[in-house]
Amino acid sequence: MTRALFLTMLFACPLPAGAHDGDCNAKQWRGFLGQTLVQLETGADLPLIFRVIYPDSQRDVAPDPARLNFEVDAADVIRDVHCG
């Protein structure tokens, strides 16, 4: 998997109550917190609906509770995993 795959829709919005773990089973992916995107690419069979949110990303107004989100910092280190 290439970094280009991670350049999906990078829009998000504030999470509604209860969306942090939601329908996307975010708890299962929390083991990647503190790891880089490269480690995620090589160590996981990612779901069909996911996105990476970069620090300068804008967020959309239509969150999807089934979509898995990986929030990363400027060094591509995963800092949060949630649904939305």
mmCIF file of the N, C-alpha and C atoms, coordinates in Angstrom:
data_MODEL
# 
_entry.id   MODEL 
# 
loop_
_atom_site.group_PDB 
_atom_site.id 
_atom_site.type_symbol 
_atom_site.label_atom_id 
_atom_site.label_alt_id 
_atom_site.label_comp_id 
_atom_site.label_asym_id 
_atom_site.label_entity_id 
_atom_site.label_seq_id 
_atom_site.pdbx_PDB_ins_code 
_atom_site.Cartn_x 
_atom_site.Cartn_y 
_atom_site.Cartn_z 
_atom_site.occupancy 
_atom_site.B_iso_or_equiv 
_atom_site.pdbx_formal_charge 
_atom_site.auth_seq_id 
_atom_site.auth_comp_id 
_atom_site.auth_asym_id 
_atom_site.auth_atom_id 
_atom_site.pdbx_PDB_model_num 
ATOM 1   N N  . MET A 1 1  ? 0.844   -1.174 0.000  1.00 0.00 ? 1  MET A N  1 
ATOM 2   C CA . MET A 1 1  ? 0.000   0.000  0.000  1.00 0.00 ? 1  MET A CA 1 
ATOM 3   C C  . MET A 1 1  ? 0.888   1.236  0.000  1.00 0.00 ? 1  MET A C  1 
ATOM 4   N N  . THR A 1 2  ? 0.523   2.207  -0.745 1.00 0.00 ? 2  THR A N  1 
ATOM 5   C CA . THR A 1 2  ? 1.345   3.402  -0.838 1.00 0.00 ? 2  THR A CA 1 
ATOM 6   C C  . THR A 1 2  ? 0.744   4.556  -0.060 1.00 0.00 ? 2  THR A C  1 
ATOM 7   N N  . ARG A 1 3  ? 1.578   5.550  0.180  1.00 0.00 ? 3  ARG A N  1 
ATOM 8   C CA . ARG A 1 3  ? 1.114   6.744  0.889  1.00 0.00 ? 3  ARG A CA 1 
ATOM 9   C C  . ARG A 1 3  ? -0.033  7.409  0.129  1.00 0.00 ? 3  ARG A C  1 
ATOM 10  N N  . ALA A 1 4  ? -0.036  7.268  -1.182 1.00 0.00 ? 4  ALA A N  1 
ATOM 11  C CA . ALA A 1 4  ? -1.098  7.878  -1.990 1.00 0.00 ? 4  ALA A CA 1 
ATOM 12  C C  . ALA A 1 4  ? -2.471  7.391  -1.554 1.00 0.00 ? 4  ALA A C  1 
ATOM 13  N N  . LEU A 1 5  ? -2.553  6.152  -1.128 1.00 0.00 ? 5  LEU A N  1 
ATOM 14  C CA . LEU A 1 5  ? -3.827  5.619  -0.662 1.00 0.00 ? 5  LEU A CA 1 
ATOM 15  C C  . LEU A 1 5  ? -4.324  6.395  0.549  1.00 0.00 ? 5  LEU A C  1 
ATOM 16  N N  . PHE A 1 6  ? -3.392  6.877  1.363  1.00 0.00 ? 6  PHE A N  1 
ATOM 17  C CA . PHE A 1 6  ? -3.777  7.633  2.540  1.00 0.00 ? 6  PHE A CA 1 
ATOM 18  C C  . PHE A 1 6  ? -4.254  9.037  2.205  1.00 0.00 ? 6  PHE A C  1 
ATOM 19  N N  . LEU A 1 7  ? -4.000  9.480  0.994  1.00 0.00 ? 7  LEU A N  1 
ATOM 20  C CA . LEU A 1 7  ? -4.427  10.825 0.610  1.00 0.00 ? 7  LEU A CA 1 
ATOM 21  C C  . LEU A 1 7  ? -5.861  10.782 0.111  1.00 0.00 ? 7  LEU A C  1 
ATOM 22  N N  . THR A 1 8  ? -6.729  10.195 0.933  1.00 0.00 ? 8  THR A N  1 
ATOM 23  C CA . THR A 1 8  ? -8.150  10.119 0.642  1.00 0.00 ? 8  THR A CA 1 
ATOM 24  C C  . THR A 1 8  ? -8.817  11.383 1.128  1.00 0.00 ? 8  THR A C  1 
ATOM 25  N N  . MET A 1 9  ? -10.103 11.389 1.158  1.00 0.00 ? 9  MET A N  1 
ATOM 26  C CA . MET A 1 9  ? -10.813 12.582 1.625  1.00 0.00 ? 9  MET A CA 1 
ATOM 27  C C  . MET A 1 9  ? -10.317 12.943 3.019  1.00 0.00 ? 9  MET A C  1 
ATOM 28  N N  . LEU A 1 10 ? -9.723  14.092 3.142  1.00 0.00 ? 10 LEU A N  1 
ATOM 29  C CA . LEU A 1 10 ? -9.121  14.511 4.393  1.00 0.00 ? 10 LEU A CA 1 
ATOM 30  C C  . LEU A 1 10 ? -9.947  15.602 5.060  1.00 0.00 ? 10 LEU A C  1 
ATOM 31  N N  . PHE A 1 11 ? -11.228 15.429 5.031  1.00 0.00 ? 11 PHE A N  1 
ATOM 32  C CA . PHE A 1 11 ? -12.128 16.390 5.643  1.00 0.00 ? 11 PHE A CA 1 
ATOM 33  C C  . PHE A 1 11 ? -12.799 15.706 6.824  1.00 0.00 ? 11 PHE A C  1 
ATOM 34  N N  . ALA A 1 12 ? -13.017 16.424 7.895  1.00 0.00 ? 12 ALA A N  1 
ATOM 35  C CA . ALA A 1 12 ? -13.673 15.869 9.066  1.00 0.00 ? 12 ALA A CA 1 
ATOM 36  C C  . ALA A 1 12 ? -14.371 16.988 9.805  1.00 0.00 ? 12 ALA A C  1 
ATOM 37  N N  . CYS A 1 13 ? -15.070 16.637 10.868 1.00 0.00 ? 13 CYS A N  1 
ATOM 38  C CA . CYS A 1 13 ? -15.723 17.640 11.688 1.00 0.00 ? 13 CYS A CA 1 
ATOM 39  C C  . CYS A 1 13 ? -15.650 17.194 13.134 1.00 0.00 ? 13 CYS A C  1 
ATOM 40  N N  . PRO A 1 14 ? -16.042 18.042 14.065 1.00 0.00 ? 14 PRO A N  1 
ATOM 41  C CA . PRO A 1 14 ? -16.039 17.610 15.459 1.00 0.00 ? 14 PRO A CA 1 
ATOM 42  C C  . PRO A 1 14 ? -16.889 16.353 15.611 1.00 0.00 ? 14 PRO A C  1 
ATOM 43  N N  . LEU A 1 15 ? -16.433 15.443 16.428 1.00 0.00 ? 15 LEU A N  1 
ATOM 44  C CA . LEU A 1 15 ? -17.118 14.168 16.582 1.00 0.00 ? 15 LEU A CA 1 
ATOM 45  C C  . LEU A 1 15 ? -18.389 14.306 17.401 1.00 0.00 ? 15 LEU A C  1 
ATOM 46  N N  . PRO A 1 16 ? -19.476 13.684 16.950 1.00 0.00 ? 16 PRO A N  1 
ATOM 47  C CA . PRO A 1 16 ? -20.669 13.666 17.781 1.00 0.00 ? 16 PRO A CA 1 
ATOM 48  C C  . PRO A 1 16 ? -20.442 12.785 18.995 1.00 0.00 ? 16 PRO A C  1 
ATOM 49  N N  . ALA A 1 17 ? -21.247 12.973 20.025 1.00 0.00 ? 17 ALA A N  1 
ATOM 50  C CA . ALA A 1 17 ? -21.094 12.183 21.252 1.00 0.00 ? 17 ALA A CA 1 
ATOM 51  C C  . ALA A 1 17 ? -21.139 10.695 20.930 1.00 0.00 ? 17 ALA A C  1 
ATOM 52  N N  . GLY A 1 18 ? -20.237 9.937  21.512 1.00 0.00 ? 18 GLY A N  1 
ATOM 53  C CA . GLY A 1 18 ? -20.201 8.488  21.329 1.00 0.00 ? 18 GLY A CA 1 
ATOM 54  C C  . GLY A 1 18 ? -19.537 8.020  20.054 1.00 0.00 ? 18 GLY A C  1 
ATOM 55  N N  . ALA A 1 19 ? -19.038 8.924  19.244 1.00 0.00 ? 19 ALA A N  1 
ATOM 56  C CA . ALA A 1 19 ? -18.476 8.523  17.951 1.00 0.00 ? 19 ALA A CA 1 
ATOM 57  C C  . ALA A 1 19 ? -17.052 8.024  18.052 1.00 0.00 ? 19 ALA A C  1 
ATOM 58  N N  . HIS A 1 20 ? -16.411 8.196  19.180 1.00 0.00 ? 20 HIS A N  1 
ATOM 59  C CA . HIS A 1 20 ? -14.995 7.857  19.261 1.00 0.00 ? 20 HIS A CA 1 
ATOM 60  C C  . HIS A 1 20 ? -14.731 6.388  18.950 1.00 0.00 ? 20 HIS A C  1 
ATOM 61  N N  . ASP A 1 21 ? -15.551 5.481  19.441 1.00 0.00 ? 21 ASP A N  1 
ATOM 62  C CA . ASP A 1 21 ? -15.365 4.055  19.150 1.00 0.00 ? 21 ASP A CA 1 
ATOM 63  C C  . ASP A 1 21 ? -16.353 3.558  18.102 1.00 0.00 ? 21 ASP A C  1 
ATOM 64  N N  . GLY A 1 22 ? -17.535 4.041  18.101 1.00 0.00 ? 22 GLY A N  1 
ATOM 65  C CA . GLY A 1 22 ? -18.576 3.835  17.094 1.00 0.00 ? 22 GLY A CA 1 
ATOM 66  C C  . GLY A 1 22 ? -18.611 2.525  16.344 1.00 0.00 ? 22 GLY A C  1 
ATOM 67  N N  . ASP A 1 23 ? -19.226 2.587  15.187 1.00 0.00 ? 23 ASP A N  1 
ATOM 68  C CA . ASP A 1 23 ? -19.463 1.408  14.358 1.00 0.00 ? 23 ASP A CA 1 
ATOM 69  C C  . ASP A 1 23 ? -18.225 0.913  13.630 1.00 0.00 ? 23 ASP A C  1 
ATOM 70  N N  . CYS A 1 24 ? -17.155 1.682  13.636 1.00 0.00 ? 24 CYS A N  1 
ATOM 71  C CA . CYS A 1 24 ? -15.958 1.299  12.871 1.00 0.00 ? 24 CYS A CA 1 
ATOM 72  C C  . CYS A 1 24 ? -15.014 0.408  13.674 1.00 0.00 ? 24 CYS A C  1 
ATOM 73  N N  . ASN A 1 25 ? -15.346 0.127  14.924 1.00 0.00 ? 25 ASN A N  1 
ATOM 74  C CA . ASN A 1 25 ? -14.531 -0.731 15.780 1.00 0.00 ? 25 ASN A CA 1 
ATOM 75  C C  . ASN A 1 25 ? -13.141 -0.135 16.017 1.00 0.00 ? 25 ASN A C  1 
ATOM 76  N N  . ALA A 1 26 ? -13.105 1.145  16.376 1.00 0.00 ? 26 ALA A N  1 
ATOM 77  C CA . ALA A 1 26 ? -11.841 1.861  16.574 1.00 0.00 ? 26 ALA A CA 1 
ATOM 78  C C  . ALA A 1 26 ? -10.962 1.221  17.643 1.00 0.00 ? 26 ALA A C  1 
ATOM 79  N N  . LYS A 1 27 ? -11.556 0.624  18.658 1.00 0.00 ? 27 LYS A N  1 
ATOM 80  C CA . LYS A 1 27 ? -10.761 0.003  19.734 1.00 0.00 ? 27 LYS A CA 1 
ATOM 81  C C  . LYS A 1 27 ? -9.771  -1.013 19.181 1.00 0.00 ? 27 LYS A C  1 
ATOM 82  N N  . GLN A 1 28 ? -10.175 -1.731 18.176 1.00 0.00 ? 28 GLN A N  1 
ATOM 83  C CA . GLN A 1 28 ? -9.328  -2.765 17.560 1.00 0.00 ? 28 GLN A CA 1 
ATOM 84  C C  . GLN A 1 28 ? -8.052  -2.162 16.971 1.00 0.00 ? 28 GLN A C  1 
ATOM 85  N N  . TRP A 1 29 ? -8.079  -0.893 16.593 1.00 0.00 ? 29 TRP A N  1 
ATOM 86  C CA . TRP A 1 29 ? -6.962  -0.242 15.917 1.00 0.00 ? 29 TRP A CA 1 
ATOM 87  C C  . TRP A 1 29 ? -6.097  0.593  16.843 1.00 0.00 ? 29 TRP A C  1 
ATOM 88  N N  . ARG A 1 30 ? -6.445  0.682  18.106 1.00 0.00 ? 30 ARG A N  1 
ATOM 89  C CA . ARG A 1 30 ? -5.694  1.530  19.031 1.00 0.00 ? 30 ARG A CA 1 
ATOM 90  C C  . ARG A 1 30 ? -4.262  1.042  19.269 1.00 0.00 ? 30 ARG A C  1 
ATOM 91  N N  . GLY A 1 31 ? -3.967  -0.180 18.930 1.00 0.00 ? 31 GLY A N  1 
ATOM 92  C CA . GLY A 1 31 ? -2.612  -0.703 19.054 1.00 0.00 ? 31 GLY A CA 1 
ATOM 93  C C  . GLY A 1 31 ? -1.617  0.026  18.156 1.00 0.00 ? 31 GLY A C  1 
ATOM 94  N N  . PHE A 1 32 ? -2.118  0.771  17.176 1.00 0.00 ? 32 PHE A N  1 
ATOM 95  C CA . PHE A 1 32 ? -1.249  1.518  16.275 1.00 0.00 ? 32 PHE A CA 1 
ATOM 96  C C  . PHE A 1 32 ? -0.940  2.922  16.781 1.00 0.00 ? 32 PHE A C  1 
ATOM 97  N N  . LEU A 1 33 ? -1.514  3.329  17.903 1.00 0.00 ? 33 LEU A N  1 
ATOM 98  C CA . LEU A 1 33 ? -1.197  4.643  18.466 1.00 0.00 ? 33 LEU A CA 1 
ATOM 99  C C  . LEU A 1 33 ? 0.305   4.731  18.746 1.00 0.00 ? 33 LEU A C  1 
ATOM 100 N N  . GLY A 1 34 ? 0.914   5.831  18.337 1.00 0.00 ? 34 GLY A N  1 
ATOM 101 C CA . GLY A 1 34 ? 2.343   6.021  18.526 1.00 0.00 ? 34 GLY A CA 1 
ATOM 102 C C  . GLY A 1 34 ? 3.199   5.414  17.427 1.00 0.00 ? 34 GLY A C  1 
ATOM 103 N N  . GLN A 1 35 ? 2.587   4.680  16.500 1.00 0.00 ? 35 GLN A N  1 
ATOM 104 C CA . GLN A 1 35 ? 3.326   4.105  15.380 1.00 0.00 ? 35 GLN A CA 1 
ATOM 105 C C  . GLN A 1 35 ? 3.170   5.008  14.155 1.00 0.00 ? 35 GLN A C  1 
ATOM 106 N N  . THR A 1 36 ? 3.986   4.774  13.158 1.00 0.00 ? 36 THR A N  1 
ATOM 107 C CA . THR A 1 36 ? 3.930   5.595  11.953 1.00 0.00 ? 36 THR A CA 1 
ATOM 108 C C  . THR A 1 36 ? 2.963   4.993  10.930 1.00 0.00 ? 36 THR A C  1 
ATOM 109 N N  . LEU A 1 37 ? 2.630   5.797  9.928  1.00 0.00 ? 37 LEU A N  1 
ATOM 110 C CA . LEU A 1 37 ? 1.777   5.294  8.854  1.00 0.00 ? 37 LEU A CA 1 
ATOM 111 C C  . LEU A 1 37 ? 2.418   4.127  8.129  1.00 0.00 ? 37 LEU A C  1 
ATOM 112 N N  . VAL A 1 38 ? 3.731   4.142  8.004  1.00 0.00 ? 38 VAL A N  1 
ATOM 113 C CA . VAL A 1 38 ? 4.432   3.034  7.348  1.00 0.00 ? 38 VAL A CA 1 
ATOM 114 C C  . VAL A 1 38 ? 4.180   1.734  8.111  1.00 0.00 ? 38 VAL A C  1 
ATOM 115 N N  . GLN A 1 39 ? 4.223   1.796  9.435  1.00 0.00 ? 39 GLN A N  1 
ATOM 116 C CA . GLN A 1 39 ? 3.964   0.605  10.236 1.00 0.00 ? 39 GLN A CA 1 
ATOM 117 C C  . GLN A 1 39 ? 2.520   0.146  10.062 1.00 0.00 ? 39 GLN A C  1 
ATOM 118 N N  . LEU A 1 40 ? 1.608   1.084  9.953  1.00 0.00 ? 40 LEU A N  1 
ATOM 119 C CA . LEU A 1 40 ? 0.206   0.736  9.725  1.00 0.00 ? 40 LEU A CA 1 
ATOM 120 C C  . LEU A 1 40 ? 0.043   0.069  8.361  1.00 0.00 ? 40 LEU A C  1 
ATOM 121 N N  . GLU A 1 41 ? 0.678   0.626  7.349  1.00 0.00 ? 41 GLU A N  1 
ATOM 122 C CA . GLU A 1 41 ? 0.584   0.072  5.997  1.00 0.00 ? 41 GLU A CA 1 
ATOM 123 C C  . GLU A 1 41 ? 1.086   -1.361 5.927  1.00 0.00 ? 41 GLU A C  1 
ATOM 124 N N  . THR A 1 42 ? 2.164   -1.650 6.638  1.00 0.00 ? 42 THR A N  1 
ATOM 125 C CA . THR A 1 42 ? 2.771   -2.980 6.542  1.00 0.00 ? 42 THR A CA 1 
ATOM 126 C C  . THR A 1 42 ? 2.200   -3.964 7.546  1.00 0.00 ? 42 THR A C  1 
ATOM 127 N N  . GLY A 1 43 ? 1.505   -3.467 8.568  1.00 0.00 ? 43 GLY A N  1 
ATOM 128 C CA . GLY A 1 43 ? 1.071   -4.366 9.631  1.00 0.00 ? 43 GLY A CA 1 
ATOM 129 C C  . GLY A 1 43 ? -0.413  -4.551 9.775  1.00 0.00 ? 43 GLY A C  1 
ATOM 130 N N  . ALA A 1 44 ? -1.206  -4.113 8.799  1.00 0.00 ? 44 ALA A N  1 
ATOM 131 C CA . ALA A 1 44 ? -2.644  -4.198 8.990  1.00 0.00 ? 44 ALA A CA 1 
ATOM 132 C C  . ALA A 1 44 ? -3.380  -4.431 7.684  1.00 0.00 ? 44 ALA A C  1 
ATOM 133 N N  . ASP A 1 45 ? -4.501  -5.125 7.808  1.00 0.00 ? 45 ASP A N  1 
ATOM 134 C CA . ASP A 1 45 ? -5.428  -5.282 6.699  1.00 0.00 ? 45 ASP A CA 1 
ATOM 135 C C  . ASP A 1 45 ? -6.513  -4.237 6.940  1.00 0.00 ? 45 ASP A C  1 
ATOM 136 N N  . LEU A 1 46 ? -6.324  -3.058 6.352  1.00 0.00 ? 46 LEU A N  1 
ATOM 137 C CA . LEU A 1 46 ? -7.190  -1.916 6.628  1.00 0.00 ? 46 LEU A CA 1 
ATOM 138 C C  . LEU A 1 46 ? -8.606  -2.131 6.115  1.00 0.00 ? 46 LEU A C  1 
ATOM 139 N N  . PRO A 1 47 ? -9.586  -1.552 6.809  1.00 0.00 ? 47 PRO A N  1 
ATOM 140 C CA . PRO A 1 47 ? -10.969 -1.660 6.344  1.00 0.00 ? 47 PRO A CA 1 
ATOM 141 C C  . PRO A 1 47 ? -11.164 -0.878 5.049  1.00 0.00 ? 47 PRO A C  1 
ATOM 142 N N  . LEU A 1 48 ? -12.278 -1.112 4.388  1.00 0.00 ? 48 LEU A N  1 
ATOM 143 C CA . LEU A 1 48 ? -12.552 -0.425 3.136  1.00 0.00 ? 48 LEU A CA 1 
ATOM 144 C C  . LEU A 1 48 ? -12.793 1.069  3.341  1.00 0.00 ? 48 LEU A C  1 
ATOM 145 N N  . ILE A 1 49 ? -13.397 1.437  4.463  1.00 0.00 ? 49 ILE A N  1 
ATOM 146 C CA . ILE A 1 49 ? -13.711 2.846  4.711  1.00 0.00 ? 49 ILE A CA 1 
ATOM 147 C C  . ILE A 1 49 ? -12.814 3.360  5.822  1.00 0.00 ? 49 ILE A C  1 
ATOM 148 N N  . PHE A 1 50 ? -11.794 4.122  5.441  1.00 0.00 ? 50 PHE A N  1 
ATOM 149 C CA . PHE A 1 50 ? -10.898 4.739  6.408  1.00 0.00 ? 50 PHE A CA 1 
ATOM 150 C C  . PHE A 1 50 ? -10.311 5.999  5.804  1.00 0.00 ? 50 PHE A C  1 
ATOM 151 N N  . ARG A 1 51 ? -9.734  6.821  6.646  1.00 0.00 ? 51 ARG A N  1 
ATOM 152 C CA . ARG A 1 51 ? -9.019  8.001  6.163  1.00 0.00 ? 51 ARG A CA 1 
ATOM 153 C C  . ARG A 1 51 ? -7.945  8.371  7.162  1.00 0.00 ? 51 ARG A C  1 
ATOM 154 N N  . VAL A 1 52 ? -6.998  9.130  6.676  1.00 0.00 ? 52 VAL A N  1 
ATOM 155 C CA . VAL A 1 52 ? -5.939  9.679  7.516  1.00 0.00 ? 52 VAL A CA 1 
ATOM 156 C C  . VAL A 1 52 ? -6.181  11.175 7.586  1.00 0.00 ? 52 VAL A C  1 
ATOM 157 N N  . ILE A 1 53 ? -6.159  11.700 8.798  1.00 0.00 ? 53 ILE A N  1 
ATOM 158 C CA . ILE A 1 53 ? -6.371  13.128 9.006  1.00 0.00 ? 53 ILE A CA 1 
ATOM 159 C C  . ILE A 1 53 ? -5.041  13.735 9.428  1.00 0.00 ? 53 ILE A C  1 
ATOM 160 N N  . TYR A 1 54 ? -4.531  14.612 8.580  1.00 0.00 ? 54 TYR A N  1 
ATOM 161 C CA . TYR A 1 54 ? -3.265  15.287 8.841  1.00 0.00 ? 54 TYR A CA 1 
ATOM 162 C C  . TYR A 1 54 ? -3.521  16.566 9.635  1.00 0.00 ? 54 TYR A C  1 
ATOM 163 N N  . PRO A 1 55 ? -2.500  17.104 10.315 1.00 0.00 ? 55 PRO A N  1 
ATOM 164 C CA . PRO A 1 55 ? -2.690  18.288 11.164 1.00 0.00 ? 55 PRO A CA 1 
ATOM 165 C C  . PRO A 1 55 ? -3.322  19.479 10.449 1.00 0.00 ? 55 PRO A C  1 
ATOM 166 N N  . ASP A 1 56 ? -3.039  19.659 9.175  1.00 0.00 ? 56 ASP A N  1 
ATOM 167 C CA . ASP A 1 56 ? -3.579  20.807 8.453  1.00 0.00 ? 56 ASP A CA 1 
ATOM 168 C C  . ASP A 1 56 ? -4.812  20.471 7.619  1.00 0.00 ? 56 ASP A C  1 
ATOM 169 N N  . SER A 1 57 ? -5.397  19.301 7.849  1.00 0.00 ? 57 SER A N  1 
ATOM 170 C CA . SER A 1 57 ? -6.572  18.879 7.088  1.00 0.00 ? 57 SER A CA 1 
ATOM 171 C C  . SER A 1 57 ? -7.812  19.648 7.525  1.00 0.00 ? 57 SER A C  1 
ATOM 172 N N  . GLN A 1 58 ? -8.660  19.936 6.556  1.00 0.00 ? 58 GLN A N  1 
ATOM 173 C CA . GLN A 1 58 ? -9.963  20.480 6.878  1.00 0.00 ? 58 GLN A CA 1 
ATOM 174 C C  . GLN A 1 58 ? -10.886 19.310 7.147  1.00 0.00 ? 58 GLN A C  1 
ATOM 175 N N  . ARG A 1 59 ? -11.981 19.582 7.805  1.00 0.00 ? 59 ARG A N  1 
ATOM 176 C CA . ARG A 1 59 ? -12.892 18.499 8.195  1.00 0.00 ? 59 ARG A CA 1 
ATOM 177 C C  . ARG A 1 59 ? -14.250 18.677 7.544  1.00 0.00 ? 59 ARG A C  1 
ATOM 178 N N  . ASP A 1 60 ? -14.866 17.576 7.138  1.00 0.00 ? 60 ASP A N  1 
ATOM 179 C CA . ASP A 1 60 ? -16.151 17.662 6.455  1.00 0.00 ? 60 ASP A CA 1 
ATOM 180 C C  . ASP A 1 60 ? -17.304 17.783 7.448  1.00 0.00 ? 60 ASP A C  1 
ATOM 181 N N  . VAL A 1 61 ? -18.481 17.993 6.910  1.00 0.00 ? 61 VAL A N  1 
ATOM 182 C CA . VAL A 1 61 ? -19.656 18.178 7.761  1.00 0.00 ? 61 VAL A CA 1 
ATOM 183 C C  . VAL A 1 61 ? -20.529 16.937 7.801  1.00 0.00 ? 61 VAL A C  1 
ATOM 184 N N  . ALA A 1 62 ? -20.102 15.854 7.194  1.00 0.00 ? 62 ALA A N  1 
ATOM 185 C CA . ALA A 1 62 ? -20.897 14.627 7.153  1.00 0.00 ? 62 ALA A CA 1 
ATOM 186 C C  . ALA A 1 62 ? -20.092 13.450 7.699  1.00 0.00 ? 62 ALA A C  1 
ATOM 187 N N  . PRO A 1 63 ? -19.936 13.351 9.021  1.00 0.00 ? 63 PRO A N  1 
ATOM 188 C CA . PRO A 1 63 ? -19.190 12.217 9.559  1.00 0.00 ? 63 PRO A CA 1 
ATOM 189 C C  . PRO A 1 63 ? -19.903 10.900 9.261  1.00 0.00 ? 63 PRO A C  1 
ATOM 190 N N  . ASP A 1 64 ? -19.128 9.850  9.133  1.00 0.00 ? 64 ASP A N  1 
ATOM 191 C CA . ASP A 1 64 ? -19.654 8.521  8.860  1.00 0.00 ? 64 ASP A CA 1 
ATOM 192 C C  . ASP A 1 64 ? -19.249 7.623  10.021 1.00 0.00 ? 64 ASP A C  1 
ATOM 193 N N  . PRO A 1 65 ? -20.195 7.158  10.845 1.00 0.00 ? 65 PRO A N  1 
ATOM 194 C CA . PRO A 1 65 ? -19.840 6.341  12.001 1.00 0.00 ? 65 PRO A CA 1 
ATOM 195 C C  . PRO A 1 65 ? -19.152 5.026  11.636 1.00 0.00 ? 65 PRO A C  1 
ATOM 196 N N  . ALA A 1 66 ? -19.259 4.611  10.380 1.00 0.00 ? 66 ALA A N  1 
ATOM 197 C CA . ALA A 1 66 ? -18.607 3.373  9.941  1.00 0.00 ? 66 ALA A CA 1 
ATOM 198 C C  . ALA A 1 66 ? -17.190 3.618  9.433  1.00 0.00 ? 66 ALA A C  1 
ATOM 199 N N  . ARG A 1 67 ? -16.786 4.885  9.296  1.00 0.00 ? 67 ARG A N  1 
ATOM 200 C CA . ARG A 1 67 ? -15.457 5.206  8.763  1.00 0.00 ? 67 ARG A CA 1 
ATOM 201 C C  . ARG A 1 67 ? -14.438 5.278  9.896  1.00 0.00 ? 67 ARG A C  1 
ATOM 202 N N  . LEU A 1 68 ? -13.325 4.601  9.710  1.00 0.00 ? 68 LEU A N  1 
ATOM 203 C CA . LEU A 1 68 ? -12.220 4.614  10.663 1.00 0.00 ? 68 LEU A CA 1 
ATOM 204 C C  . LEU A 1 68 ? -11.292 5.772  10.325 1.00 0.00 ? 68 LEU A C  1 
ATOM 205 N N  . ASN A 1 69 ? -10.927 6.562  11.319 1.00 0.00 ? 69 ASN A N  1 
ATOM 206 C CA . ASN A 1 69 ? -10.054 7.724  11.132 1.00 0.00 ? 69 ASN A CA 1 
ATOM 207 C C  . ASN A 1 69 ? -8.761  7.538  11.913 1.00 0.00 ? 69 ASN A C  1 
ATOM 208 N N  . PHE A 1 70 ? -7.655  7.807  11.255 1.00 0.00 ? 70 PHE A N  1 
ATOM 209 C CA . PHE A 1 70 ? -6.349  7.831  11.896 1.00 0.00 ? 70 PHE A CA 1 
ATOM 210 C C  . PHE A 1 70 ? -5.879  9.277  11.871 1.00 0.00 ? 70 PHE A C  1 
ATOM 211 N N  . GLU A 1 71 ? -5.750  9.903  13.039 1.00 0.00 ? 71 GLU A N  1 
ATOM 212 C CA . GLU A 1 71 ? -5.217  11.265 13.093 1.00 0.00 ? 71 GLU A CA 1 
ATOM 213 C C  . GLU A 1 71 ? -3.721  11.160 13.327 1.00 0.00 ? 71 GLU A C  1 
ATOM 214 N N  . VAL A 1 72 ? -2.947  11.862 12.490 1.00 0.00 ? 72 VAL A N  1 
ATOM 215 C CA . VAL A 1 72 ? -1.495  11.806 12.576 1.00 0.00 ? 72 VAL A CA 1 
ATOM 216 C C  . VAL A 1 72 ? -0.924  13.195 12.820 1.00 0.00 ? 72 VAL A C  1 
ATOM 217 N N  . ASP A 1 73 ? 0.317   13.215 13.318 1.00 0.00 ? 73 ASP A N  1 
ATOM 218 C CA . ASP A 1 73 ? 1.011   14.490 13.510 1.00 0.00 ? 73 ASP A CA 1 
ATOM 219 C C  . ASP A 1 73 ? 1.873   14.779 12.287 1.00 0.00 ? 73 ASP A C  1 
ATOM 220 N N  . ALA A 1 74 ? 2.656   15.830 12.351 1.00 0.00 ? 74 ALA A N  1 
ATOM 221 C CA . ALA A 1 74 ? 3.484   16.245 11.217 1.00 0.00 ? 74 ALA A CA 1 
ATOM 222 C C  . ALA A 1 74 ? 4.526   15.201 10.826 1.00 0.00 ? 74 ALA A C  1 
ATOM 223 N N  . ALA A 1 75 ? 4.870   14.296 11.735 1.00 0.00 ? 75 ALA A N  1 
ATOM 224 C CA . ALA A 1 75 ? 5.851   13.247 11.454 1.00 0.00 ? 75 ALA A CA 1 
ATOM 225 C C  . ALA A 1 75 ? 5.189   11.939 11.028 1.00 0.00 ? 75 ALA A C  1 
ATOM 226 N N  . ASP A 1 76 ? 3.885   11.986 10.712 1.00 0.00 ? 76 ASP A N  1 
ATOM 227 C CA . ASP A 1 76 ? 3.107   10.803 10.306 1.00 0.00 ? 76 ASP A CA 1 
ATOM 228 C C  . ASP A 1 76 ? 2.994   9.764  11.418 1.00 0.00 ? 76 ASP A C  1 
ATOM 229 N N  . VAL A 1 77 ? 3.041   10.189 12.663 1.00 0.00 ? 77 VAL A N  1 
ATOM 230 C CA . VAL A 1 77 ? 2.840   9.302  13.800 1.00 0.00 ? 77 VAL A CA 1 
ATOM 231 C C  . VAL A 1 77 ? 1.350   9.345  14.170 1.00 0.00 ? 77 VAL A C  1 
ATOM 232 N N  . ILE A 1 78 ? 0.743   8.196  14.351 1.00 0.00 ? 78 ILE A N  1 
ATOM 233 C CA . ILE A 1 78 ? -0.671  8.103  14.656 1.00 0.00 ? 78 ILE A CA 1 
ATOM 234 C C  . ILE A 1 78 ? -0.907  8.550  16.098 1.00 0.00 ? 78 ILE A C  1 
ATOM 235 N N  . ARG A 1 79 ? -1.728  9.590  16.261 1.00 0.00 ? 79 ARG A N  1 
ATOM 236 C CA . ARG A 1 79 ? -1.988  10.177 17.579 1.00 0.00 ? 79 ARG A CA 1 
ATOM 237 C C  . ARG A 1 79 ? -3.378  9.888  18.091 1.00 0.00 ? 79 ARG A C  1 
ATOM 238 N N  . ASP A 1 80 ? -4.324  9.508  17.196 1.00 0.00 ? 80 ASP A N  1 
ATOM 239 C CA . ASP A 1 80 ? -5.676  9.169  17.625 1.00 0.00 ? 80 ASP A CA 1 
ATOM 240 C C  . ASP A 1 80 ? -6.301  8.271  16.576 1.00 0.00 ? 80 ASP A C  1 
ATOM 241 N N  . VAL A 1 81 ? -7.190  7.407  17.046 1.00 0.00 ? 81 VAL A N  1 
ATOM 242 C CA . VAL A 1 81 ? -7.960  6.515  16.182 1.00 0.00 ? 81 VAL A CA 1 
ATOM 243 C C  . VAL A 1 81 ? -9.407  6.629  16.635 1.00 0.00 ? 81 VAL A C  1 
ATOM 244 N N  . HIS A 1 82 ? -10.295 6.963  15.697 1.00 0.00 ? 82 HIS A N  1 
ATOM 245 C CA . HIS A 1 82 ? -11.713 7.107  16.059 1.00 0.00 ? 82 HIS A CA 1 
ATOM 246 C C  . HIS A 1 82 ? -12.597 6.928  14.836 1.00 0.00 ? 82 HIS A C  1 
ATOM 247 N N  . CYS A 1 83 ? -13.881 6.821  15.098 1.00 0.00 ? 83 CYS A N  1 
ATOM 248 C CA . CYS A 1 83 ? -14.879 6.717  14.038 1.00 0.00 ? 83 CYS A CA 1 
ATOM 249 C C  . CYS A 1 83 ? -15.388 8.102  13.685 1.00 0.00 ? 83 CYS A C  1 
ATOM 250 N N  . GLY A 1 84 ? -15.861 8.237  12.474 1.00 0.00 ? 84 GLY A N  1 
ATOM 251 C CA . GLY A 1 84 ? -16.499 9.507  12.116 1.00 0.00 ? 84 GLY A CA 1 
ATOM 252 C C  . GLY A 1 84 ? -16.316 9.883  10.675 1.00 0.00 ? 84 GLY A C  1 
# 
